[in-house]
Amino acid sequence: MMAIRNTTFAGALLGLVMIAAGGSEAHAQDPQLTQFYAAATHLNPAFAGGTLENRVSFHYRNQWPGMPGRFVSYGASYDVFIPKINSGIGVVFSSDEAGTGALGSSSFGFQYSYEVPLGERLSFRPGLQLGWSSRGLLNWNDLVFGDQINRGTAGSGATGSLEGLQNFQLVRNYFDVAAGGVIYSKRMWLGMSSRHLNSPSESLTDATTAPVPIWFSAHGGVRIPVDGGPTGADQDLLFVASYRSQGTFDQMDFGFSMDSPFLTYGISYRQILMKSAPDGAPNHDAISLLLGLTEENFRVGYSYDITVSTLGWGITDGAHEITLSYVWRTPSHLRTRPHRILPCAEF
């Protein structure tokens, strides 16, 4: 989960109470990965079929394990390019937990992209995602309310619990729409994507609405060939950047990595831009170290985030992230004419 989701258990519980009580200004935020290109179709539906092969991917992230509660996200995806219709299709699943017994969410979506040649050097891919999402309580019994710990409040009519709320439900399900596009050549790419375009409500009561803020991302990068690098094999130097915005929050990630046929390693930096931050608030979050290994069609990546904000690495213990992917070709892919493959990073 990104800095947008970086929150304490108390914050997650406060957000839950405000949403359930009808507070229209409290919204949960979408998770994200440090290795966002290892889960490319989660970032942008236009990446569906981008490898021109069958691809299965998994990811797991444990955010701030030194803090109380759980901040865990995980997901899976499958996508493939279909040469006969010049299109990519995919399915994505993701889930996350924020705080012990507090909020959790999950989503499932179908994706479609179409390859549009723009001459000899450029191609464009628009993409669409239609899905179903849910958000709600993971474990009601683990929640602690003010009237359970503040003496003299229980039974006085001034309670902090949700027991008196009418039409309260543990889970809210909603239809969700996302779209994106990417323009690319052999060595560069630039994409944009957005989620929650239909403004679904995540309120846990029927009496109020709480629209999910629209999530927006702009992302891109470039590959620069390097002959005979440190590993002794030809490899590419990759520069990548990603901007994300949701509600009043935004952030910027940028970094570089060395990518060879069997080894990838790199470093990135995450900055919290904080459009509505109070004066003096920090605008930096983490430095991330990345290591990836490739063995034929199998790839595994590991990254570790070092917290550099005022919260401190010793308090959060950083963040661990693991990604796995497997790609394979079918006879139709072997017979088809050559296509331009998206050059974005695999980790």
C-alpha positions in Angstrom: 0.0 0.0 0.0 1.3 3.4 -0.8 1.6 6.5 1.4 -2.0 7.3 0.5 -3.0 4.2 2.5 -0.3 4.8 5.2 -2.4 5.2 8.3 -2.5 4.1 11.9 -5.1 1.7 13.4 -6.7 4.6 15.2 -6.9 6.5 11.9 -8.5 3.5 10.2 -11.0 3.1 13.0 -11.8 6.8 12.9 -12.4 6.6 9.2 -14.7 3.6 9.7 -16.8 5.4 12.3 -17.1 8.5 10.2 -18.1 6.6 7.1 -20.6 4.5 8.9 -22.0 7.5 10.7 -22.4 9.3 7.4 -19.4 11.6 7.3 -19.0 12.5 3.6 -15.4 13.7 4.0 -13.9 10.4 5.1 -12.8 8.0 2.4 -10.6 5.0 2.2 -7.8 5.1 -0.4 -6.7 2.7 -3.0 -3.6 0.5 -2.4 -0.6 0.5 -4.6 2.8 -1.3 -5.0 6.4 -0.2 -5.1 6.9 -2.7 -7.9 3.9 -1.4 -9.8 5.1 -2.6 -13.2 5.2 -6.1 -11.8 1.4 -5.8 -11.5 1.0 -3.7 -14.6 -2.6 -4.5 -15.3 -3.5 -3.4 -11.8 -2.0 0.0 -12.6 -3.6 0.4 -16.1 -6.0 -1.8 -18.0 -4.3 -0.7 -21.2 -1.4 -3.0 -20.2 -3.6 -6.1 -20.6 -1.9 -8.3 -23.2 1.2 -6.1 -23.2 3.6 -9.0 -23.2 1.9 -10.6 -26.3 1.9 -13.8 -24.2 -0.1 -15.5 -21.5 0.9 -13.9 -18.2 0.0 -14.8 -14.6 1.1 -12.5 -11.8 0.8 -12.4 -8.0 1.8 -9.7 -5.5 2.0 -9.4 -1.7 2.8 -6.3 0.4 3.2 -6.0 4.2 3.2 -2.3 5.0 4.8 -1.0 8.3 5.0 -4.4 10.2 6.4 -2.6 13.2 3.1 -0.7 13.8 0.0 -2.1 15.6 -2.6 -3.7 13.4 -2.3 -5.1 9.9 -1.6 -3.2 6.6 -1.5 -6.0 4.1 -2.4 -6.1 0.4 -2.3 -8.9 -2.1 -3.6 -9.7 -5.5 -3.4 -11.8 -8.7 -4.0 -11.2 -12.4 -4.0 -13.0 -15.7 -3.8 -11.4 -19.2 -3.1 -12.5 -22.7 -2.8 -11.0 -26.2 -5.1 -12.4 -28.9 -3.5 -11.8 -32.3 -6.6 -12.5 -34.4 -8.5 -9.5 -32.9 -5.3 -7.4 -32.2 -6.5 -7.2 -28.6 -5.5 -8.0 -25.0 -7.9 -9.3 -22.3 -7.3 -9.8 -18.6 -8.8 -10.4 -15.2 -7.5 -8.8 -12.0 -8.2 -9.5 -8.3 -6.9 -7.5 -5.3 -7.6 -7.4 -1.5 -6.3 -5.5 1.4 -6.6 -5.1 5.2 -6.1 -1.9 7.2 -5.9 -2.2 11.0 -6.8 -5.1 13.3 -10.5 -5.8 12.8 -11.0 -2.6 10.9 -11.5 -1.9 7.2 -10.9 -4.4 4.4 -11.6 -4.2 0.7 -11.5 -6.5 -2.3 -12.1 -6.1 -6.0 -12.4 -8.2 -9.2 -12.4 -6.9 -12.7 -12.4 -7.8 -16.4 -10.1 -5.9 -18.8 -9.9 -5.2 -22.5 -7.3 -3.4 -24.6 -6.8 -2.8 -28.3 -3.6 -2.1 -30.1 -3.6 0.8 -32.5 -0.5 1.4 -34.7 0.6 5.0 -35.1 3.2 4.6 -37.8 6.4 2.6 -37.8 7.7 3.8 -34.4 4.6 4.3 -32.1 1.6 2.3 -31.0 -1.3 3.3 -28.8 -3.4 1.0 -26.5 -6.7 2.2 -24.9 -8.0 -0.1 -22.1 -11.3 -0.5 -20.2 -12.0 -2.3 -16.9 -15.4 -3.3 -15.6 -15.5 -4.8 -12.1 -17.1 -5.4 -8.7 -15.7 -4.1 -5.4 -16.6 -4.5 -1.8 -15.5 -2.7 1.4 -16.4 -3.3 5.0 -15.5 -4.6 8.4 -13.2 -7.6 8.7 -13.9 -8.4 12.4 -16.5 -6.5 14.3 -15.6 -8.2 17.6 -12.0 -6.7 17.5 -13.2 -3.1 17.4 -13.1 -1.0 20.6 -15.4 2.0 20.9 -15.3 5.0 23.2 -18.2 4.0 25.4 -16.3 0.8 26.2 -13.3 2.5 27.7 -14.5 5.9 28.9 -16.0 5.7 32.3 -19.4 7.3 32.8 -20.4 7.4 29.2 -22.0 3.9 28.8 -25.7 4.1 29.1 -25.7 7.9 29.3 -26.8 8.5 25.7 -23.3 9.8 24.7 -21.9 6.7 23.1 -19.1 6.3 20.6 -20.2 2.9 19.3 -22.0 2.1 16.2 -24.7 -0.1 17.9 -27.3 2.6 17.6 -26.9 3.2 13.9 -29.8 2.4 11.7 -29.5 0.4 8.5 -25.8 -0.3 9.2 -24.2 -3.1 7.1 -20.9 -4.8 7.5 -20.1 -4.8 3.8 -20.8 -2.5 0.9 -20.7 -3.9 -2.6 -20.6 -1.7 -5.7 -19.9 -1.7 -9.5 -16.7 0.0 -10.5 -15.4 1.3 -13.8 -11.7 2.1 -14.8 -10.1 3.1 -18.0 -6.6 4.0 -19.3 -4.3 4.3 -22.2 -0.6 4.0 -23.1 1.5 5.2 -26.0 4.8 3.5 -26.6 7.7 2.8 -28.9 10.5 0.3 -28.7 12.3 2.1 -25.8 9.7 4.4 -24.1 6.2 4.5 -22.8 3.7 7.0 -21.3 0.4 6.1 -19.9 -2.6 7.4 -17.9 -5.3 5.6 -16.0 -8.2 6.3 -13.7 -10.5 4.3 -11.4 -14.0 4.8 -9.9 -15.1 6.8 -12.9 -18.8 6.0 -12.0 -18.3 7.5 -8.5 -19.6 4.5 -6.5 -20.6 4.9 -2.9 -18.7 3.1 -0.1 -20.9 4.2 2.7 -21.8 1.5 5.2 -25.3 2.9 5.9 -28.2 3.3 3.6 -29.0 6.7 4.9 -25.9 8.4 3.4 -23.6 8.3 0.4 -19.8 8.4 0.4 -18.5 8.4 -3.2 -15.2 6.8 -3.7 -12.7 9.5 -4.8 -11.6 9.2 -8.4 -8.1 7.7 -8.6 -5.8 9.0 -11.3 -2.3 7.9 -12.4 0.2 9.2 -15.0 3.2 6.9 -15.5 6.1 6.4 -17.9 9.6 5.4 -18.5 12.5 4.9 -20.9 14.9 2.0 -21.6 18.5 2.8 -22.5 20.7 -0.1 -23.8 23.9 -0.7 -21.9 26.5 -3.0 -23.4 28.4 -5.3 -21.1 27.1 -4.0 -17.8 28.3 -5.0 -14.3 26.8 -8.5 -14.7 28.8 -9.1 -17.8 25.7 -9.3 -20.0 24.0 -6.8 -22.2 21.3 -5.0 -20.2 19.1 -1.9 -20.1 19.1 1.0 -17.8 15.5 1.9 -17.0 14.2 5.3 -15.7 10.6 5.2 -14.4 8.2 7.7 -12.9 4.6 7.5 -11.6 2.3 10.2 -10.3 -0.9 9.3 -8.4 -3.7 11.4 -7.1 -6.9 10.5 -5.2 -9.1 13.0 -3.3 -6.8 15.4 -1.4 -3.8 13.1 -1.6 -1.2 12.8 -4.3 2.4 11.4 -4.6 5.3 10.9 -7.0 7.5 7.9 -7.4 10.6 7.9 -9.5 13.6 5.6 -9.8 16.0 3.6 -11.9 17.1 0.0 -12.3 19.4 -2.2 -14.3 17.6 -4.9 -16.2 19.5 -7.9 -17.7 18.0 -11.2 -19.0 18.4 -12.8 -15.6 18.9 -10.1 -12.9 17.2 -6.7 -12.1 18.3 -4.4 -9.3 17.4 -0.8 -8.6 16.3 2.0 -6.3 13.4 4.4 -6.2 12.1 7.3 -4.1 8.6 8.1 -3.0 7.5 11.7 -2.4 4.2 12.7 -0.8 3.1 15.9 -2.5 0.2 16.4 -0.2 -2.0 19.0 -2.1 -3.8 20.0 1.1 -1.0 19.4 3.7 -0.6 21.9 6.6 2.5 24.1 6.6 5.6 22.3 7.6 4.3 18.8 6.8 6.9 16.4 5.4 6.7 15.6 1.7 8.9 12.5 1.6 8.0 9.0 2.5 10.4 6.1 1.5 13.4 5.0 -0.4 12.9 1.5 -1.9 15.5 -1.1 -2.8 14.6 -3.7 -5.5 16.0 -7.1 -6.5 14.5 -9.3 -9.3 15.5 -12.6 -10.7 14.4 -14.2 -14.0 14.7 -17.9 -14.9 13.3 -18.6 -18.4 9.6 -17.7 -18.1 9.5 -17.3 -14.3 10.2 -14.0 -12.5 10.3 -13.1 -8.8 10.9 -9.7 -7.3 11.5 -8.4 -3.8 11.6 -4.8 -2.6 12.1 -3.2 0.8 10.9 0.3 1.6 13.0 2.3 4.0 10.9 5.0 5.8 12.5 8.4 5.5 9.6 10.5 6.8 9.5 12.0 10.3 7.6 8.9 11.4 10.9 7.0 11.3 12.1 3.7 10.0 12.6 2.3 13.6 8.9 2.7 14.3 7.5 1.3 11.0 10.1 -1.3 10.2 9.6 -0.3 6.5 7.6 -2.4 4.1 8.2 -5.8 2.4 6.9 -6.6 -1.0 7.1 -9.8 -3.1 5.9 -10.2 -6.7 5.8 -13.4 -8.9 4.9 -13.8 -12.5 5.0 -16.6 -15.2 4.6 -16.1 -18.9 4.2 -18.6 -21.7 3.3 -18.6 -25.4 0.6 -20.6 -27.2 0.9 -21.8 -30.9 -1.2 -18.8 -32.0 1.5 -16.4 -30.6 4.3 -18.4 -32.3 2.5 -18.1 -35.7 1.5 -14.5 -35.5 3.4 -11.7 -37.2 5.9 -9.7 -35.0 4.3 -7.1 -32.7 5.8 -4.3 -30.8 6.0 -5.3 -27.1 5.5 -2.8 -24.4 8.9 -1.9 -23.1 7.9 -1.2 -19.4 9.8 -2.8 -16.5 8.8 -6.2 -15.3 9.4 -5.4 -11.6 
